[in-house]
Amino acid sequence: MTAPTCAVCGQPLADGAYACVRCTDRAGHALADIADMAGAARDIATGQARHSRGGGSGKPGSSLPFDLGATARLDAVQASMTTWARHIAETRGVGIPHA
């Protein structure tokens, strides 16, 4: 019988976990960074069209006040992350933290 290894880096695991502490910490920090940047990214996406040149005639209401493509991509990322968080929480039997 072989010892269990981390699914990310292959390091041997003594406790039978799916991934080692180093890899889960790294993933946790990356997810926290994404969450921290999401608000700023949405601010940029919603303000991008307002500050761009050549998008409209310059008259009020001549262009959308946000970039639909950018906000749609942000929505898709947020939905995917939420789906994975729910799946992992259900699989592991843990609760999801509420923001």
DRENBA-521689 format. One record per atom (N, C-alpha, C): atom name; x, y, z; residue in three letters; residue number from 1. Coordinates in Angstrom, 2 decimals. Atoms other than C-alpha are relative to their C-alpha. Layout:
BEGIN
<atom:CA | u:X | v:Y | w:Z | res:Ala | n:NUM>
...
This chain:
BEGIN
<atom:N | u:0.85 | v:-1.18 | w:0.00 | res:Met | n:1>
<atom:CA | u:0.00 | v:0.00 | w:0.00 | res:Met | n:1>
<atom:C | u:0.89 | v:1.25 | w:0.00 | res:Met | n:1>
<atom:N | u:-0.80 | v:-1.21 | w:0.06 | res:Thr | n:2>
<atom:CA | u:1.39 | v:3.40 | w:-0.93 | res:Thr | n:2>
<atom:C | u:-0.60 | v:1.09 | w:0.88 | res:Thr | n:2>
<atom:N | u:0.44 | v:-1.10 | w:-0.86 | res:Ala | n:3>
<atom:CA | u:1.22 | v:6.43 | w:1.32 | res:Ala | n:3>
<atom:C | u:-0.73 | v:1.04 | w:-0.84 | res:Ala | n:3>
<atom:N | u:0.70 | v:-1.03 | w:0.75 | res:Pro | n:4>
<atom:CA | u:-1.23 | v:9.15 | w:0.28 | res:Pro | n:4>
<atom:C | u:0.92 | v:1.20 | w:-0.25 | res:Pro | n:4>
<atom:N | u:-0.81 | v:-1.16 | w:0.35 | res:Thr | n:5>
<atom:CA | u:0.29 | v:12.16 | w:-1.46 | res:Thr | n:5>
<atom:C | u:-0.91 | v:1.18 | w:-0.32 | res:Thr | n:5>
<atom:N | u:0.71 | v:-1.24 | w:0.33 | res:Cys | n:6>
<atom:CA | u:-0.77 | v:15.77 | w:-2.00 | res:Cys | n:6>
<atom:C | u:-0.40 | v:-0.02 | w:-1.47 | res:Cys | n:6>
<atom:N | u:0.50 | v:0.00 | w:1.37 | res:Ala | n:7>
<atom:CA | u:-2.93 | v:16.06 | w:-5.12 | res:Ala | n:7>
<atom:C | u:0.61 | v:1.12 | w:-0.83 | res:Ala | n:7>
<atom:N | u:-0.57 | v:-1.14 | w:0.73 | res:Val | n:8>
<atom:CA | u:-1.14 | v:19.30 | w:-6.03 | res:Val | n:8>
<atom:C | u:1.50 | v:-0.17 | w:-0.23 | res:Val | n:8>
<atom:N | u:-1.46 | v:0.04 | w:0.13 | res:Cys | n:9>
<atom:CA | u:2.57 | v:18.85 | w:-5.32 | res:Cys | n:9>
<atom:C | u:0.60 | v:-1.40 | w:0.12 | res:Cys | n:9>
<atom:N | u:-0.49 | v:1.37 | w:-0.11 | res:Gly | n:10>
<atom:CA | u:2.87 | v:15.10 | w:-4.66 | res:Gly | n:10>
<atom:C | u:0.74 | v:-0.31 | w:1.28 | res:Gly | n:10>
<atom:N | u:-0.67 | v:0.22 | w:-1.28 | res:Gln | n:11>
<atom:CA | u:4.35 | v:15.50 | w:-1.17 | res:Gln | n:11>
<atom:C | u:-0.77 | v:-1.05 | w:0.80 | res:Gln | n:11>
<atom:N | u:0.68 | v:1.01 | w:-0.82 | res:Pro | n:12>
<atom:CA | u:3.61 | v:12.52 | w:1.11 | res:Pro | n:12>
<atom:C | u:-0.82 | v:0.65 | w:1.12 | res:Pro | n:12>
<atom:N | u:0.88 | v:-0.51 | w:-1.05 | res:Leu | n:13>
<atom:CA | u:0.75 | v:13.10 | w:3.55 | res:Leu | n:13>
<atom:C | u:-0.16 | v:-1.05 | w:1.08 | res:Leu | n:13>
<atom:N | u:0.14 | v:0.92 | w:-1.12 | res:Ala | n:14>
<atom:CA | u:0.58 | v:11.57 | w:6.99 | res:Ala | n:14>
<atom:C | u:-1.45 | v:-0.12 | w:0.45 | res:Ala | n:14>
<atom:N | u:1.35 | v:-0.01 | w:-0.56 | res:Asp | n:15>
<atom:CA | u:-3.03 | v:12.50 | w:7.74 | res:Asp | n:15>
<atom:C | u:-1.09 | v:-0.41 | w:-0.98 | res:Asp | n:15>
<atom:N | u:1.00 | v:0.42 | w:0.98 | res:Gly | n:16>
<atom:CA | u:-4.76 | v:11.27 | w:4.57 | res:Gly | n:16>
<atom:C | u:-0.79 | v:1.13 | w:-0.62 | res:Gly | n:16>
<atom:N | u:0.68 | v:-1.16 | w:0.60 | res:Ala | n:17>
<atom:CA | u:-5.77 | v:14.78 | w:3.50 | res:Ala | n:17>
<atom:C | u:0.14 | v:-0.04 | w:-1.52 | res:Ala | n:17>
<atom:N | u:-0.05 | v:-0.07 | w:1.46 | res:Tyr | n:18>
<atom:CA | u:-6.35 | v:15.63 | w:-0.15 | res:Tyr | n:18>
<atom:C | u:1.21 | v:0.79 | w:-0.47 | res:Tyr | n:18>
<atom:N | u:-1.14 | v:-0.84 | w:0.36 | res:Ala | n:19>
<atom:CA | u:-3.64 | v:18.32 | w:-0.25 | res:Ala | n:19>
<atom:C | u:0.74 | v:0.40 | w:1.26 | res:Ala | n:19>
<atom:N | u:-0.82 | v:-0.38 | w:-1.15 | res:Cys | n:20>
<atom:CA | u:-0.81 | v:19.41 | w:2.01 | res:Cys | n:20>
<atom:C | u:-0.33 | v:1.43 | w:0.44 | res:Cys | n:20>
<atom:N | u:0.28 | v:-1.31 | w:-0.57 | res:Val | n:21>
<atom:CA | u:-0.99 | v:22.50 | w:4.21 | res:Val | n:21>
<atom:C | u:0.59 | v:1.11 | w:-0.87 | res:Val | n:21>
<atom:N | u:-0.62 | v:-1.03 | w:0.83 | res:Arg | n:22>
<atom:CA | u:1.43 | v:24.44 | w:2.00 | res:Arg | n:22>
<atom:C | u:-0.84 | v:0.30 | w:-1.24 | res:Arg | n:22>
<atom:N | u:0.81 | v:-0.20 | w:1.21 | res:Cys | n:23>
<atom:CA | u:-0.71 | v:23.91 | w:-1.10 | res:Cys | n:23>
<atom:C | u:-1.37 | v:0.59 | w:0.32 | res:Cys | n:23>
<atom:N | u:1.30 | v:-0.56 | w:-0.35 | res:Thr | n:24>
<atom:CA | u:-4.01 | v:24.61 | w:0.65 | res:Thr | n:24>
<atom:C | u:0.13 | v:1.45 | w:0.45 | res:Thr | n:24>
<atom:N | u:-0.24 | v:-1.40 | w:-0.39 | res:Asp | n:25>
<atom:CA | u:-2.54 | v:27.78 | w:2.20 | res:Asp | n:25>
<atom:C | u:0.20 | v:0.87 | w:-1.23 | res:Asp | n:25>
<atom:N | u:-0.25 | v:-0.76 | w:1.23 | res:Arg | n:26>
<atom:CA | u:-1.32 | v:28.91 | w:-1.22 | res:Arg | n:26>
<atom:C | u:-1.31 | v:0.24 | w:-0.76 | res:Arg | n:26>
<atom:N | u:1.30 | v:-0.14 | w:0.67 | res:Ala | n:27>
<atom:CA | u:-4.76 | v:28.26 | w:-2.74 | res:Ala | n:27>
<atom:C | u:-0.89 | v:0.97 | w:0.76 | res:Ala | n:27>
<atom:N | u:0.80 | v:-0.91 | w:-0.81 | res:Gly | n:28>
<atom:CA | u:-6.43 | v:30.07 | w:0.15 | res:Gly | n:28>
<atom:C | u:0.41 | v:1.45 | w:-0.18 | res:Gly | n:28>
<atom:N | u:-0.50 | v:-1.37 | w:0.22 | res:His | n:29>
<atom:CA | u:-4.21 | v:33.12 | w:-0.31 | res:His | n:29>
<atom:C | u:-0.37 | v:0.50 | w:-1.39 | res:His | n:29>
<atom:N | u:0.37 | v:-0.39 | w:1.37 | res:Ala | n:30>
<atom:CA | u:-4.87 | v:33.15 | w:-4.07 | res:Ala | n:30>
<atom:C | u:-1.48 | v:0.34 | w:-0.07 | res:Ala | n:30>
<atom:N | u:1.43 | v:-0.29 | w:0.00 | res:Leu | n:31>
<atom:CA | u:-8.63 | v:32.98 | w:-3.50 | res:Leu | n:31>
<atom:C | u:-0.30 | v:1.29 | w:0.76 | res:Leu | n:31>
<atom:N | u:0.19 | v:-1.26 | w:-0.73 | res:Ala | n:32>
<atom:CA | u:-8.41 | v:35.78 | w:-0.92 | res:Ala | n:32>
<atom:C | u:0.41 | v:1.19 | w:-0.85 | res:Ala | n:32>
<atom:N | u:-0.44 | v:-1.07 | w:0.91 | res:Asp | n:33>
<atom:CA | u:-6.48 | v:37.89 | w:-3.43 | res:Asp | n:33>
<atom:C | u:-1.05 | v:0.28 | w:-1.06 | res:Asp | n:33>
<atom:N | u:1.04 | v:-0.16 | w:1.01 | res:Ile | n:34>
<atom:CA | u:-9.15 | v:37.27 | w:-6.06 | res:Ile | n:34>
<atom:C | u:-1.20 | v:0.74 | w:0.60 | res:Ile | n:34>
<atom:N | u:1.13 | v:-0.66 | w:-0.66 | res:Ala | n:35>
<atom:CA | u:-11.88 | v:38.27 | w:-3.61 | res:Ala | n:35>
<atom:C | u:0.30 | v:1.47 | w:0.26 | res:Ala | n:35>
<atom:N | u:-0.38 | v:-1.39 | w:-0.25 | res:Asp | n:36>
<atom:CA | u:-9.96 | v:41.43 | w:-2.69 | res:Asp | n:36>
<atom:C | u:-0.01 | v:0.83 | w:-1.28 | res:Asp | n:36>
<atom:N | u:-0.07 | v:-0.73 | w:1.27 | res:Met | n:37>
<atom:CA | u:-9.54 | v:42.39 | w:-6.36 | res:Met | n:37>
<atom:C | u:-1.34 | v:0.10 | w:-0.71 | res:Met | n:37>
<atom:N | u:1.27 | v:0.05 | w:0.72 | res:Ala | n:38>
<atom:CA | u:-13.11 | v:41.61 | w:-7.43 | res:Ala | n:38>
<atom:C | u:-0.72 | v:1.34 | w:0.02 | res:Ala | n:38>
<atom:N | u:0.68 | v:-1.29 | w:-0.09 | res:Gly | n:39>
<atom:CA | u:-14.54 | v:44.90 | w:-6.19 | res:Gly | n:39>
<atom:C | u:0.64 | v:1.04 | w:-0.90 | res:Gly | n:39>
<atom:N | u:-0.71 | v:-0.96 | w:0.84 | res:Ala | n:40>
<atom:CA | u:-11.87 | v:46.97 | w:-7.91 | res:Ala | n:40>
<atom:C | u:-0.19 | v:-0.33 | w:-1.48 | res:Ala | n:40>
<atom:N | u:0.21 | v:0.40 | w:1.39 | res:Ala | n:41>
<atom:CA | u:-12.26 | v:44.96 | w:-11.12 | res:Ala | n:41>
<atom:C | u:-1.39 | v:0.41 | w:-0.47 | res:Ala | n:41>
<atom:N | u:1.36 | v:-0.40 | w:0.37 | res:Arg | n:42>
<atom:CA | u:-16.00 | v:45.58 | w:-11.10 | res:Arg | n:42>
<atom:C | u:-0.11 | v:1.52 | w:-0.13 | res:Arg | n:42>
<atom:N | u:0.00 | v:-1.46 | w:0.11 | res:Asp | n:43>
<atom:CA | u:-15.43 | v:49.30 | w:-10.46 | res:Asp | n:43>
<atom:C | u:0.60 | v:0.44 | w:-1.33 | res:Asp | n:43>
<atom:N | u:-0.64 | v:-0.34 | w:1.28 | res:Ile | n:44>
<atom:CA | u:-13.11 | v:49.43 | w:-13.46 | res:Ile | n:44>
<atom:C | u:-0.92 | v:-0.35 | w:-1.16 | res:Ile | n:44>
<atom:N | u:0.89 | v:0.42 | w:1.08 | res:Ala | n:45>
<atom:CA | u:-15.54 | v:47.48 | w:-15.64 | res:Ala | n:45>
<atom:C | u:-1.20 | v:0.93 | w:-0.14 | res:Ala | n:45>
<atom:N | u:1.17 | v:-0.86 | w:0.08 | res:Thr | n:46>
<atom:CA | u:-18.46 | v:49.71 | w:-14.74 | res:Thr | n:46>
<atom:C | u:0.36 | v:1.43 | w:-0.37 | res:Thr | n:46>
<atom:N | u:-0.41 | v:-1.36 | w:0.35 | res:Gly | n:47>
<atom:CA | u:-16.46 | v:52.91 | w:-15.21 | res:Gly | n:47>
<atom:C | u:0.77 | v:0.09 | w:-1.29 | res:Gly | n:47>
<atom:N | u:-0.85 | v:0.03 | w:1.18 | res:Gln | n:48>
<atom:CA | u:-14.49 | v:51.83 | w:-18.26 | res:Gln | n:48>
<atom:C | u:-0.62 | v:0.75 | w:-1.18 | res:Gln | n:48>
<atom:N | u:0.64 | v:-0.63 | w:1.15 | res:Ala | n:49>
<atom:CA | u:-17.01 | v:52.98 | w:-20.87 | res:Ala | n:49>
<atom:C | u:-0.17 | v:1.50 | w:0.22 | res:Ala | n:49>
<atom:N | u:0.16 | v:-1.41 | w:-0.29 | res:Arg | n:50>
<atom:CA | u:-17.52 | v:56.32 | w:-19.13 | res:Arg | n:50>
<atom:C | u:1.24 | v:0.80 | w:-0.34 | res:Arg | n:50>
<atom:N | u:-1.25 | v:-0.71 | w:0.19 | res:His | n:51>
<atom:CA | u:-13.87 | v:57.21 | w:-19.46 | res:His | n:51>
<atom:C | u:0.66 | v:-0.29 | w:-1.34 | res:His | n:51>
<atom:N | u:-0.62 | v:0.33 | w:1.28 | res:Ser | n:52>
<atom:CA | u:-13.19 | v:55.71 | w:-22.88 | res:Ser | n:52>
<atom:C | u:-0.34 | v:1.07 | w:-1.03 | res:Ser | n:52>
<atom:N | u:0.23 | v:-0.98 | w:1.06 | res:Arg | n:53>
<atom:CA | u:-12.91 | v:57.88 | w:-25.97 | res:Arg | n:53>
<atom:C | u:-0.48 | v:-0.73 | w:-1.25 | res:Arg | n:53>
<atom:N | u:0.44 | v:0.57 | w:1.26 | res:Gly | n:54>
<atom:CA | u:-14.69 | v:57.23 | w:-29.24 | res:Gly | n:54>
<atom:C | u:-1.15 | v:-0.96 | w:0.11 | res:Gly | n:54>
<atom:N | u:1.08 | v:0.95 | w:-0.15 | res:Gly | n:55>
<atom:CA | u:-17.49 | v:55.13 | w:-27.79 | res:Gly | n:55>
<atom:C | u:-1.36 | v:0.57 | w:-0.32 | res:Gly | n:55>
<atom:N | u:1.31 | v:-0.59 | w:0.24 | res:Gly | n:56>
<atom:CA | u:-20.32 | v:57.60 | w:-28.25 | res:Gly | n:56>
<atom:C | u:0.16 | v:1.41 | w:-0.54 | res:Gly | n:56>
<atom:N | u:0.00 | v:-1.34 | w:0.58 | res:Ser | n:57>
<atom:CA | u:-21.28 | v:61.01 | w:-29.50 | res:Ser | n:57>
<atom:C | u:0.35 | v:1.07 | w:1.01 | res:Ser | n:57>
<atom:N | u:-0.30 | v:-0.97 | w:-1.03 | res:Gly | n:58>
<atom:CA | u:-20.50 | v:62.70 | w:-26.20 | res:Gly | n:58>
<atom:C | u:-1.25 | v:0.55 | w:0.66 | res:Gly | n:58>
<atom:N | u:1.26 | v:-0.44 | w:-0.58 | res:Lys | n:59>
<atom:CA | u:-24.16 | v:63.36 | w:-25.49 | res:Lys | n:59>
<atom:C | u:-0.37 | v:-0.92 | w:1.16 | res:Lys | n:59>
<atom:N | u:0.44 | v:0.87 | w:-1.10 | res:Pro | n:60>
<atom:CA | u:-25.61 | v:62.12 | w:-22.22 | res:Pro | n:60>
<atom:C | u:-0.88 | v:-1.12 | w:-0.51 | res:Pro | n:60>
<atom:N | u:0.78 | v:1.16 | w:0.41 | res:Gly | n:61>
<atom:CA | u:-27.00 | v:58.64 | w:-22.69 | res:Gly | n:61>
<atom:C | u:0.42 | v:-0.59 | w:-1.33 | res:Gly | n:61>
<atom:N | u:-0.40 | v:0.50 | w:1.31 | res:Ser | n:62>
<atom:CA | u:-25.10 | v:58.06 | w:-25.93 | res:Ser | n:62>
<atom:C | u:0.75 | v:-1.32 | w:0.06 | res:Ser | n:62>
<atom:N | u:-0.68 | v:1.29 | w:-0.14 | res:Ser | n:63>
<atom:CA | u:-23.17 | v:55.08 | w:-24.58 | res:Ser | n:63>
<atom:C | u:-0.37 | v:-0.61 | w:1.34 | res:Ser | n:63>
<atom:N | u:0.28 | v:0.67 | w:-1.26 | res:Leu | n:64>
<atom:CA | u:-23.65 | v:52.48 | w:-21.88 | res:Leu | n:64>
<atom:C | u:0.98 | v:0.46 | w:1.07 | res:Leu | n:64>
<atom:N | u:-0.89 | v:-0.45 | w:-1.07 | res:Pro | n:65>
<atom:CA | u:-22.23 | v:53.48 | w:-18.49 | res:Pro | n:65>
<atom:C | u:0.94 | v:-1.09 | w:0.52 | res:Pro | n:65>
<atom:N | u:-0.90 | v:1.07 | w:-0.42 | res:Phe | n:66>
<atom:CA | u:-20.32 | v:50.18 | w:-18.22 | res:Phe | n:66>
<atom:C | u:0.30 | v:-0.90 | w:-1.18 | res:Phe | n:66>
<atom:N | u:-0.41 | v:0.94 | w:1.04 | res:Asp | n:67>
<atom:CA | u:-18.62 | v:47.49 | w:-20.27 | res:Asp | n:67>
<atom:C | u:-0.72 | v:-1.33 | w:0.25 | res:Asp | n:67>
<atom:N | u:0.79 | v:1.22 | w:-0.18 | res:Leu | n:68>
<atom:CA | u:-21.12 | v:44.63 | w:-20.67 | res:Leu | n:68>
<atom:C | u:0.86 | v:-1.25 | w:-0.06 | res:Leu | n:68>
<atom:N | u:-0.87 | v:1.18 | w:0.11 | res:Gly | n:69>
<atom:CA | u:-18.42 | v:42.16 | w:-21.73 | res:Gly | n:69>
<atom:C | u:0.81 | v:-0.23 | w:1.25 | res:Gly | n:69>
<atom:N | u:-0.83 | v:0.13 | w:-1.21 | res:Ala | n:70>
<atom:CA | u:-16.21 | v:42.86 | w:-18.73 | res:Ala | n:70>
<atom:C | u:-0.85 | v:-0.41 | w:1.20 | res:Ala | n:70>
<atom:N | u:0.84 | v:0.36 | w:-1.15 | res:Thr | n:71>
<atom:CA | u:-19.06 | v:42.70 | w:-16.23 | res:Thr | n:71>
<atom:C | u:-0.54 | v:-1.42 | w:-0.15 | res:Thr | n:71>
<atom:N | u:0.46 | v:1.37 | w:0.21 | res:Ala | n:72>
<atom:CA | u:-20.35 | v:39.47 | w:-17.82 | res:Ala | n:72>
<atom:C | u:1.10 | v:-1.00 | w:0.37 | res:Ala | n:72>
<atom:N | u:-1.12 | v:0.90 | w:-0.37 | res:Arg | n:73>
<atom:CA | u:-16.89 | v:37.88 | w:-17.43 | res:Arg | n:73>
<atom:C | u:0.17 | v:-0.05 | w:1.51 | res:Arg | n:73>
<atom:N | u:-0.10 | v:-0.02 | w:-1.47 | res:Leu | n:74>
<atom:CA | u:-16.74 | v:39.00 | w:-13.78 | res:Leu | n:74>
<atom:C | u:-1.13 | v:-0.81 | w:0.62 | res:Leu | n:74>
<atom:N | u:1.13 | v:0.79 | w:-0.50 | res:Asp | n:75>
<atom:CA | u:-20.21 | v:37.53 | w:-13.20 | res:Asp | n:75>
<atom:C | u:0.25 | v:-1.49 | w:-0.17 | res:Asp | n:75>
<atom:N | u:-0.28 | v:1.41 | w:0.26 | res:Ala | n:76>
<atom:CA | u:-19.12 | v:34.23 | w:-14.78 | res:Ala | n:76>
<atom:C | u:1.05 | v:-0.54 | w:0.98 | res:Ala | n:76>
<atom:N | u:-1.03 | v:0.42 | w:-0.95 | res:Val | n:77>
<atom:CA | u:-16.00 | v:34.05 | w:-12.58 | res:Val | n:77>
<atom:C | u:-0.60 | v:-0.15 | w:1.39 | res:Val | n:77>
<atom:N | u:0.62 | v:0.06 | w:-1.32 | res:Gln | n:78>
<atom:CA | u:-18.01 | v:34.83 | w:-9.46 | res:Gln | n:78>
<atom:C | u:-0.93 | v:-1.21 | w:0.12 | res:Gln | n:78>
<atom:N | u:0.91 | v:1.15 | w:-0.03 | res:Ala | n:79>
<atom:CA | u:-20.65 | v:32.20 | w:-10.33 | res:Ala | n:79>
<atom:C | u:0.77 | v:-1.31 | w:0.07 | res:Ala | n:79>
<atom:N | u:-0.81 | v:1.22 | w:-0.02 | res:Ser | n:80>
<atom:CA | u:-17.99 | v:29.56 | w:-11.00 | res:Ser | n:80>
<atom:C | u:0.63 | v:-0.22 | w:1.36 | res:Ser | n:80>
<atom:N | u:-0.64 | v:0.13 | w:-1.32 | res:Met | n:81>
<atom:CA | u:-16.17 | v:30.26 | w:-7.74 | res:Met | n:81>
<atom:C | u:-1.03 | v:-0.37 | w:1.06 | res:Met | n:81>
<atom:N | u:1.05 | v:0.32 | w:-0.97 | res:Thr | n:82>
<atom:CA | u:-19.44 | v:30.16 | w:-5.79 | res:Thr | n:82>
<atom:C | u:-0.44 | v:-1.45 | w:-0.13 | res:Thr | n:82>
<atom:N | u:0.38 | v:1.39 | w:0.24 | res:Thr | n:83>
<atom:CA | u:-20.41 | v:26.85 | w:-7.40 | res:Thr | n:83>
<atom:C | u:1.03 | v:-0.96 | w:0.58 | res:Thr | n:83>
<atom:N | u:-1.05 | v:0.87 | w:-0.53 | res:Trp | n:84>
<atom:CA | u:-17.04 | v:25.30 | w:-6.54 | res:Trp | n:84>
<atom:C | u:0.05 | v:0.04 | w:1.52 | res:Trp | n:84>
<atom:N | u:-0.01 | v:-0.11 | w:-1.46 | res:Ala | n:85>
<atom:CA | u:-17.16 | v:26.63 | w:-2.98 | res:Ala | n:85>
<atom:C | u:-1.13 | v:-0.82 | w:0.61 | res:Ala | n:85>
<atom:N | u:1.13 | v:0.78 | w:-0.50 | res:Arg | n:86>
<atom:CA | u:-20.60 | v:25.10 | w:-2.47 | res:Arg | n:86>
<atom:C | u:0.25 | v:-1.50 | w:-0.14 | res:Arg | n:86>
<atom:N | u:-0.29 | v:1.42 | w:0.23 | res:His | n:87>
<atom:CA | u:-19.52 | v:21.79 | w:-4.00 | res:His | n:87>
<atom:C | u:1.01 | v:-0.52 | w:1.03 | res:His | n:87>
<atom:N | u:-1.04 | v:0.42 | w:-0.96 | res:Ile | n:88>
<atom:CA | u:-16.41 | v:21.60 | w:-1.81 | res:Ile | n:88>
<atom:C | u:-0.58 | v:-0.05 | w:1.41 | res:Ile | n:88>
<atom:N | u:0.58 | v:-0.03 | w:-1.34 | res:Ala | n:89>
<atom:CA | u:-18.33 | v:22.60 | w:1.32 | res:Ala | n:89>
<atom:C | u:-0.93 | v:-1.19 | w:0.23 | res:Ala | n:89>
<atom:N | u:0.91 | v:1.15 | w:-0.14 | res:Glu | n:90>
<atom:CA | u:-21.00 | v:19.95 | w:0.69 | res:Glu | n:90>
<atom:C | u:0.77 | v:-1.31 | w:0.07 | res:Glu | n:90>
<atom:N | u:-0.81 | v:1.22 | w:0.01 | res:Thr | n:91>
<atom:CA | u:-18.39 | v:17.29 | w:-0.08 | res:Thr | n:91>
<atom:C | u:0.72 | v:-0.19 | w:1.32 | res:Thr | n:91>
<atom:N | u:-0.77 | v:0.07 | w:-1.24 | res:Arg | n:92>
<atom:CA | u:-16.37 | v:18.12 | w:3.02 | res:Arg | n:92>
<atom:C | u:-0.87 | v:0.08 | w:1.25 | res:Arg | n:92>
<atom:N | u:0.89 | v:-0.12 | w:-1.15 | res:Gly | n:93>
<atom:CA | u:-19.40 | v:18.69 | w:5.25 | res:Gly | n:93>
<atom:C | u:0.28 | v:1.21 | w:0.86 | res:Gly | n:93>
<atom:N | u:-0.29 | v:-1.24 | w:-0.74 | res:Val | n:94>
<atom:CA | u:-18.41 | v:22.22 | w:6.22 | res:Val | n:94>
<atom:C | u:-0.92 | v:1.11 | w:-0.51 | res:Val | n:94>
<atom:N | u:0.83 | v:-1.14 | w:0.39 | res:Gly | n:95>
<atom:CA | u:-20.29 | v:25.50 | w:6.14 | res:Gly | n:95>
<atom:C | u:0.76 | v:0.97 | w:-0.89 | res:Gly | n:95>
<atom:N | u:-0.58 | v:-1.04 | w:0.84 | res:Ile | n:96>
<atom:CA | u:-19.70 | v:28.32 | w:3.69 | res:Ile | n:96>
<atom:C | u:-0.03 | v:1.31 | w:0.76 | res:Ile | n:96>
<atom:N | u:0.02 | v:-1.29 | w:-0.70 | res:Pro | n:97>
<atom:CA | u:-18.61 | v:31.60 | w:5.27 | res:Pro | n:97>
<atom:C | u:-0.80 | v:1.01 | w:-0.80 | res:Pro | n:97>
<atom:N | u:0.81 | v:-1.04 | w:0.65 | res:His | n:98>
<atom:CA | u:-20.95 | v:34.47 | w:4.50 | res:His | n:98>
<atom:C | u:0.70 | v:1.34 | w:0.12 | res:His | n:98>
<atom:N | u:-0.67 | v:-1.29 | w:0.01 | res:Ala | n:99>
<atom:CA | u:-19.52 | v:37.82 | w:3.48 | res:Ala | n:99>
<atom:C | u:-0.93 | v:1.10 | w:0.45 | res:Ala | n:99>
